[in-house]
């Protein structure tokens, strides 16, 4: 069963706003147990190429080119360490991507219902 379908079925049964908080907490925090934290980072390609990034062993499919010379990617701590070890600097845009999306979804559900 998809998460959206589960949310729709659950929210249809909710009678008042007081019961939505435990349900949202369970849905979004229960799924993140044991997961590795990923950060969204911005990498300038002024001094490095995509080939340099690939040679560190990080997955290039975990990101995209935002503009000429800017690469945005989502990496865990060990992948970020690989970038640092290769001398590739980055700027953290979102410290914990999972928490960011959970908070955004939770705010939407509370606002919606």
Helices and strands as residue ranges (DSSP letters): H 3-13, G 17-19, H 20-30, E 38-44, H 50-56, G 60-62, E 63-67, E 70-76, H 77-85, E 91-94, H 97-112
